[in-house]
Amino acid sequence: MWIILGLMAIVATLINLFMYNIGKDYKLAMAMGLSLTALTLCAEYRLVSEWVQREDFSALSEVPNFERVLWFLTIASISLNISPIFLERKGKKK
């Protein structure tokens, strides 16, 4: 499930940036991108929770690797989704 939500978050982020570039209202796509990013993290947390309940220690040994990737992708998603707001403000100052 987290893979599907993650892919949907990437698509929503790309739509957000595309909508900004063509001058359309991008705020709904931005909200969708951020929301899907949050849902992806919740789904990943649920997956790890299931591993703990099943005592699947071999799967749990991979969690530290996932953590770094999730931190990076979350920061990248937030940065990309809010970048049109900063670019719009910078454009208004000129």
mmCIF file of the C-alpha atoms, coordinates in Angstrom:
data_MODEL
# 
_entry.id   MODEL 
# 
loop_
_atom_site.group_PDB 
_atom_site.id 
_atom_site.type_symbol 
_atom_site.label_atom_id 
_atom_site.label_alt_id 
_atom_site.label_comp_id 
_atom_site.label_asym_id 
_atom_site.label_entity_id 
_atom_site.label_seq_id 
_atom_site.pdbx_PDB_ins_code 
_atom_site.Cartn_x 
_atom_site.Cartn_y 
_atom_site.Cartn_z 
_atom_site.occupancy 
_atom_site.B_iso_or_equiv 
_atom_site.pdbx_formal_charge 
_atom_site.auth_seq_id 
_atom_site.auth_comp_id 
_atom_site.auth_asym_id 
_atom_site.auth_atom_id 
_atom_site.pdbx_PDB_model_num 
ATOM 1  C CA . MET A 1 1  ? 0.000  0.000   0.000   1.00 0.00 ? 1  MET A CA 1 
ATOM 2  C CA . TRP A 1 2  ? 2.791  2.416   0.849   1.00 0.00 ? 2  TRP A CA 1 
ATOM 3  C CA . ILE A 1 3  ? 4.282  1.978   -2.612  1.00 0.00 ? 3  ILE A CA 1 
ATOM 4  C CA . ILE A 1 4  ? 0.987  2.952   -4.266  1.00 0.00 ? 4  ILE A CA 1 
ATOM 5  C CA . LEU A 1 5  ? 0.567  5.954   -1.975  1.00 0.00 ? 5  LEU A CA 1 
ATOM 6  C CA . GLY A 1 6  ? 4.187  6.958   -2.573  1.00 0.00 ? 6  GLY A CA 1 
ATOM 7  C CA . LEU A 1 7  ? 3.749  6.823   -6.332  1.00 0.00 ? 7  LEU A CA 1 
ATOM 8  C CA . MET A 1 8  ? 0.553  8.846   -6.051  1.00 0.00 ? 8  MET A CA 1 
ATOM 9  C CA . ALA A 1 9  ? 2.427  11.426  -3.945  1.00 0.00 ? 9  ALA A CA 1 
ATOM 10 C CA . ILE A 1 10 ? 5.119  11.697  -6.627  1.00 0.00 ? 10 ILE A CA 1 
ATOM 11 C CA . VAL A 1 11 ? 2.499  12.152  -9.353  1.00 0.00 ? 11 VAL A CA 1 
ATOM 12 C CA . ALA A 1 12 ? 0.657  14.806  -7.299  1.00 0.00 ? 12 ALA A CA 1 
ATOM 13 C CA . THR A 1 13 ? 3.943  16.646  -6.727  1.00 0.00 ? 13 THR A CA 1 
ATOM 14 C CA . LEU A 1 14 ? 4.737  16.597  -10.436 1.00 0.00 ? 14 LEU A CA 1 
ATOM 15 C CA . ILE A 1 15 ? 1.225  17.886  -11.202 1.00 0.00 ? 15 ILE A CA 1 
ATOM 16 C CA . ASN A 1 16 ? 1.764  20.619  -8.602  1.00 0.00 ? 16 ASN A CA 1 
ATOM 17 C CA . LEU A 1 17 ? 4.979  21.774  -10.287 1.00 0.00 ? 17 LEU A CA 1 
ATOM 18 C CA . PHE A 1 18 ? 3.426  21.500  -13.767 1.00 0.00 ? 18 PHE A CA 1 
ATOM 19 C CA . MET A 1 19 ? 0.383  23.539  -12.738 1.00 0.00 ? 19 MET A CA 1 
ATOM 20 C CA . TYR A 1 20 ? 2.645  26.232  -11.287 1.00 0.00 ? 20 TYR A CA 1 
ATOM 21 C CA . ASN A 1 21 ? 4.744  26.345  -14.474 1.00 0.00 ? 21 ASN A CA 1 
ATOM 22 C CA . ILE A 1 22 ? 1.717  26.854  -16.708 1.00 0.00 ? 22 ILE A CA 1 
ATOM 23 C CA . GLY A 1 23 ? 0.248  29.472  -14.378 1.00 0.00 ? 23 GLY A CA 1 
ATOM 24 C CA . LYS A 1 24 ? -2.768 27.531  -13.117 1.00 0.00 ? 24 LYS A CA 1 
ATOM 25 C CA . ASP A 1 25 ? -3.942 27.193  -9.516  1.00 0.00 ? 25 ASP A CA 1 
ATOM 26 C CA . TYR A 1 26 ? -1.594 24.622  -7.990  1.00 0.00 ? 26 TYR A CA 1 
ATOM 27 C CA . LYS A 1 27 ? -2.747 24.643  -4.365  1.00 0.00 ? 27 LYS A CA 1 
ATOM 28 C CA . LEU A 1 28 ? -5.025 21.598  -4.578  1.00 0.00 ? 28 LEU A CA 1 
ATOM 29 C CA . ALA A 1 29 ? -2.239 19.542  -6.143  1.00 0.00 ? 29 ALA A CA 1 
ATOM 30 C CA . MET A 1 30 ? 0.133  20.802  -3.447  1.00 0.00 ? 30 MET A CA 1 
ATOM 31 C CA . ALA A 1 31 ? -2.284 19.736  -0.708  1.00 0.00 ? 31 ALA A CA 1 
ATOM 32 C CA . MET A 1 32 ? -2.739 16.340  -2.370  1.00 0.00 ? 32 MET A CA 1 
ATOM 33 C CA . GLY A 1 33 ? 1.029  15.841  -2.650  1.00 0.00 ? 33 GLY A CA 1 
ATOM 34 C CA . LEU A 1 34 ? 1.611  16.653  1.002   1.00 0.00 ? 34 LEU A CA 1 
ATOM 35 C CA . SER A 1 35 ? -1.378 14.592  2.139   1.00 0.00 ? 35 SER A CA 1 
ATOM 36 C CA . LEU A 1 36 ? -0.301 11.569  0.135   1.00 0.00 ? 36 LEU A CA 1 
ATOM 37 C CA . THR A 1 37 ? 3.209  11.903  1.536   1.00 0.00 ? 37 THR A CA 1 
ATOM 38 C CA . ALA A 1 38 ? 1.764  11.785  5.061   1.00 0.00 ? 38 ALA A CA 1 
ATOM 39 C CA . LEU A 1 39 ? -0.391 8.768   4.171   1.00 0.00 ? 39 LEU A CA 1 
ATOM 40 C CA . THR A 1 40 ? 2.663  7.020   2.724   1.00 0.00 ? 40 THR A CA 1 
ATOM 41 C CA . LEU A 1 41 ? 4.502  7.472   6.001   1.00 0.00 ? 41 LEU A CA 1 
ATOM 42 C CA . CYS A 1 42 ? 1.503  6.160   7.946   1.00 0.00 ? 42 CYS A CA 1 
ATOM 43 C CA . ALA A 1 43 ? 1.302  3.109   5.685   1.00 0.00 ? 43 ALA A CA 1 
ATOM 44 C CA . GLU A 1 44 ? 5.016  2.434   6.143   1.00 0.00 ? 44 GLU A CA 1 
ATOM 45 C CA . TYR A 1 45 ? 4.632  2.752   9.917   1.00 0.00 ? 45 TYR A CA 1 
ATOM 46 C CA . ARG A 1 46 ? 1.762  0.250   9.793   1.00 0.00 ? 46 ARG A CA 1 
ATOM 47 C CA . LEU A 1 47 ? 3.917  -2.177  7.817   1.00 0.00 ? 47 LEU A CA 1 
ATOM 48 C CA . VAL A 1 48 ? 6.694  -1.995  10.400  1.00 0.00 ? 48 VAL A CA 1 
ATOM 49 C CA . SER A 1 49 ? 4.104  -2.391  13.159  1.00 0.00 ? 49 SER A CA 1 
ATOM 50 C CA . GLU A 1 50 ? 2.881  -5.599  11.530  1.00 0.00 ? 50 GLU A CA 1 
ATOM 51 C CA . TRP A 1 51 ? 6.456  -6.893  11.373  1.00 0.00 ? 51 TRP A CA 1 
ATOM 52 C CA . VAL A 1 52 ? 6.824  -6.252  15.099  1.00 0.00 ? 52 VAL A CA 1 
ATOM 53 C CA . GLN A 1 53 ? 3.575  -8.053  15.886  1.00 0.00 ? 53 GLN A CA 1 
ATOM 54 C CA . ARG A 1 54 ? 4.650  -11.060 13.803  1.00 0.00 ? 54 ARG A CA 1 
ATOM 55 C CA . GLU A 1 55 ? 8.140  -10.884 15.325  1.00 0.00 ? 55 GLU A CA 1 
ATOM 56 C CA . ASP A 1 56 ? 9.657  -10.880 11.835  1.00 0.00 ? 56 ASP A CA 1 
ATOM 57 C CA . PHE A 1 57 ? 13.144 -9.881  12.915  1.00 0.00 ? 57 PHE A CA 1 
ATOM 58 C CA . SER A 1 58 ? 14.734 -10.370 9.513   1.00 0.00 ? 58 SER A CA 1 
ATOM 59 C CA . ALA A 1 59 ? 12.369 -7.781  8.042   1.00 0.00 ? 59 ALA A CA 1 
ATOM 60 C CA . LEU A 1 60 ? 12.886 -5.468  11.013  1.00 0.00 ? 60 LEU A CA 1 
ATOM 61 C CA . SER A 1 61 ? 16.637 -5.493  10.427  1.00 0.00 ? 61 SER A CA 1 
ATOM 62 C CA . GLU A 1 62 ? 15.997 -3.507  7.222   1.00 0.00 ? 62 GLU A CA 1 
ATOM 63 C CA . VAL A 1 63 ? 14.086 -0.716  8.980   1.00 0.00 ? 63 VAL A CA 1 
ATOM 64 C CA . PRO A 1 64 ? 17.132 1.538   9.598   1.00 0.00 ? 64 PRO A CA 1 
ATOM 65 C CA . ASN A 1 65 ? 17.773 1.555   5.837   1.00 0.00 ? 65 ASN A CA 1 
ATOM 66 C CA . PHE A 1 66 ? 14.137 2.473   5.148   1.00 0.00 ? 66 PHE A CA 1 
ATOM 67 C CA . GLU A 1 67 ? 14.287 5.234   7.718   1.00 0.00 ? 67 GLU A CA 1 
ATOM 68 C CA . ARG A 1 68 ? 17.001 7.163   5.886   1.00 0.00 ? 68 ARG A CA 1 
ATOM 69 C CA . VAL A 1 69 ? 15.205 6.839   2.570   1.00 0.00 ? 69 VAL A CA 1 
ATOM 70 C CA . LEU A 1 70 ? 11.883 7.908   4.075   1.00 0.00 ? 70 LEU A CA 1 
ATOM 71 C CA . TRP A 1 71 ? 13.449 10.966  5.718   1.00 0.00 ? 71 TRP A CA 1 
ATOM 72 C CA . PHE A 1 72 ? 15.069 11.991  2.436   1.00 0.00 ? 72 PHE A CA 1 
ATOM 73 C CA . LEU A 1 73 ? 11.940 11.450  0.348   1.00 0.00 ? 73 LEU A CA 1 
ATOM 74 C CA . THR A 1 74 ? 9.720  13.246  2.875   1.00 0.00 ? 74 THR A CA 1 
ATOM 75 C CA . ILE A 1 75 ? 12.004 16.278  2.973   1.00 0.00 ? 75 ILE A CA 1 
ATOM 76 C CA . ALA A 1 76 ? 12.229 16.266  -0.827  1.00 0.00 ? 76 ALA A CA 1 
ATOM 77 C CA . SER A 1 77 ? 8.432  16.025  -1.139  1.00 0.00 ? 77 SER A CA 1 
ATOM 78 C CA . ILE A 1 78 ? 7.818  18.887  1.268   1.00 0.00 ? 78 ILE A CA 1 
ATOM 79 C CA . SER A 1 79 ? 10.461 21.043  -0.431  1.00 0.00 ? 79 SER A CA 1 
ATOM 80 C CA . LEU A 1 80 ? 9.141  20.389  -3.927  1.00 0.00 ? 80 LEU A CA 1 
ATOM 81 C CA . ASN A 1 81 ? 5.508  20.892  -2.938  1.00 0.00 ? 81 ASN A CA 1 
ATOM 82 C CA . ILE A 1 82 ? 6.051  24.235  -1.215  1.00 0.00 ? 82 ILE A CA 1 
ATOM 83 C CA . SER A 1 83 ? 8.616  25.594  -3.696  1.00 0.00 ? 83 SER A CA 1 
ATOM 84 C CA . PRO A 1 84 ? 5.914  27.221  -5.893  1.00 0.00 ? 84 PRO A CA 1 
ATOM 85 C CA . ILE A 1 85 ? 4.809  29.333  -2.911  1.00 0.00 ? 85 ILE A CA 1 
ATOM 86 C CA . PHE A 1 86 ? 8.335  30.684  -2.430  1.00 0.00 ? 86 PHE A CA 1 
ATOM 87 C CA . LEU A 1 87 ? 8.820  31.186  -6.168  1.00 0.00 ? 87 LEU A CA 1 
ATOM 88 C CA . GLU A 1 88 ? 5.523  33.060  -6.360  1.00 0.00 ? 88 GLU A CA 1 
ATOM 89 C CA . ARG A 1 89 ? 6.509  35.343  -3.469  1.00 0.00 ? 89 ARG A CA 1 
ATOM 90 C CA . LYS A 1 90 ? 9.920  35.964  -5.030  1.00 0.00 ? 90 LYS A CA 1 
ATOM 91 C CA . GLY A 1 91 ? 8.231  36.870  -8.331  1.00 0.00 ? 91 GLY A CA 1 
ATOM 92 C CA . LYS A 1 92 ? 5.897  39.361  -6.612  1.00 0.00 ? 92 LYS A CA 1 
ATOM 93 C CA . LYS A 1 93 ? 8.823  41.208  -4.976  1.00 0.00 ? 93 LYS A CA 1 
ATOM 94 C CA . LYS A 1 94 ? 10.313 42.124  -8.355  1.00 0.00 ? 94 LYS A CA 1 
# 
